Amino acid sequence: MQLPRKAAKLEWNLNTTINLMTLIGILTGGIYIWTNTTVISKT
């Protein structure tokens, strides 16, 4: 009974890590694009 629980917990951790990495990637990419466009429009 312990093996499925461990597997589910591992899968949940993996999904959470992927979601966090995706969110961080979107945020950093968005900030990078936003800063670049603002700098370009200012000059």
Order of alpha helices (4+ residues) and beta strands (2+ residues): alpha
